[in-house]
Amino acid sequence: MERRTARILRGIAAALVFATAAFHLWWGFRRSVIYLMATDQWLASGMPPDPRPFFFVAFAAILLAGPYFVTRGLVSLRNAYVVGTVLLCGSIAAWVFWHTTGHGAFLVDGFSAPAAGGGGHHGGDTNTVILVLSHYVTEPVESAIKTIELAGVAIFVTLLWKDPAIVPKDRDTGAEAGDVSKN
């Protein structure tokens, strides 16, 4: 991979990370403030609030810290690519987990997500893949963010494998020439 291509991909990856962080911060911050203002009410009722806003704000802060730490030389590019991949994959996995467990129904005893279309989330009739795909299709903002995160994962993995700033020169030239490297 050429250095120019790697720089462009790094810029695109940073933009995708910022877009993901911005969405999570936008969605989570105002809800976190509302929940914090009503702490005494939800503590008295014994019903925990939706934990996602707090996680979203923390996730956004971690995502925004990554490019800052890289530009200051506190984190290497290789580590940034690995952490970025893990964080974005974790976000996708958490989204799948949230939807396949009934939108937090597991947090409160005796509560279940409302049934939609007869099967609902806990009907047992809905395949996990079908359930996730239906959420992906019916929620355009969520699907856009998950697509951005998937693109970020693809770019991070590509950079981790091909970025000349972190790939040893012999592996990079050997892979391009089709040579088999010896260990």
PECOR-V960517 format. One record per backbone hydrogen bond with DSSP energy under -0.5 kcal/mol. CO is the residue of the C=O (numbers start at 0). NH is the residue of the N-H. E is the energy in kcal/mol with one decimal. If there is no record, write none. Layout:
CO NH E
CO NH E
//
This chain:
1 5 -2.3
2 6 -2.4
3 7 -2.3
4 8 -2.7
5 9 -2.5
6 10 -2.2
7 11 -2.4
8 12 -2.8
9 13 -2.5
10 14 -2.3
11 15 -2.5
12 16 -2.5
13 17 -2.7
14 18 -2.4
15 19 -2.4
16 20 -2.8
17 21 -2.9
18 22 -2.2
19 23 -2.4
20 24 -2.7
21 25 -2.8
22 26 -2.9
23 27 -2.4
24 28 -2.5
25 29 -0.6
26 30 -0.6
27 31 -2.5
28 32 -2.2
29 33 -2.0
30 34 -2.6
31 35 -2.5
32 36 -2.2
33 37 -1.2
35 38 -1.2
37 40 -0.5
37 41 -2.1
38 42 -2.2
39 43 -1.8
40 44 -1.9
41 45 -0.9
41 46 -0.5
45 47 -0.6
49 52 -0.5
50 54 -1.8
51 55 -3.3
52 56 -2.2
53 57 -2.0
54 58 -2.9
55 59 -2.6
56 60 -2.2
57 61 -2.2
58 62 -2.6
59 63 -2.7
60 64 -1.7
61 65 -1.4
62 66 -0.8
63 67 -0.9
64 68 -2.8
65 69 -2.2
66 70 -2.6
67 71 -1.4
68 73 -2.4
68 74 -1.1
69 72 -1.4
75 79 -2.4
76 80 -2.7
77 81 -2.2
78 82 -3.0
79 83 -2.8
80 84 -2.3
81 85 -2.6
82 86 -3.0
83 87 -2.4
84 88 -2.5
85 89 -2.6
86 90 -2.1
87 91 -2.0
88 92 -2.8
89 93 -2.6
90 94 -2.1
91 95 -2.3
92 96 -2.8
93 97 -2.8
94 98 -1.9
95 99 -2.3
96 100 -1.2
97 102 -2.1
97 103 -0.5
98 101 -0.8
100 104 -0.5
100 105 -0.6
101 104 -0.5
103 106 -2.0
104 107 -0.9
107 110 -1.7
115 118 -0.7
115 119 -1.4
118 122 -0.7
124 126 -0.6
126 130 -2.8
127 131 -2.6
128 132 -2.6
129 133 -2.4
130 134 -1.9
131 135 -2.3
132 136 -2.3
133 137 -2.3
134 138 -1.5
137 139 -0.6
138 142 -2.8
139 143 -2.0
140 144 -2.3
141 145 -2.7
142 146 -2.1
143 147 -2.4
144 148 -2.6
145 149 -2.4
146 150 -2.5
147 151 -2.3
148 152 -2.4
149 153 -2.4
150 154 -2.4
151 155 -2.8
152 156 -2.6
153 157 -2.1
154 158 -2.9
155 159 -2.7
156 160 -1.7
157 161 -2.7
158 162 -2.4
162 165 -1.7
162 166 -2.2
167 171 -2.2
168 172 -2.5
169 173 -1.9
170 174 -2.3
171 175 -1.7
172 176 -2.2
173 177 -0.7
173 178 -1.9
178 180 -0.7
//
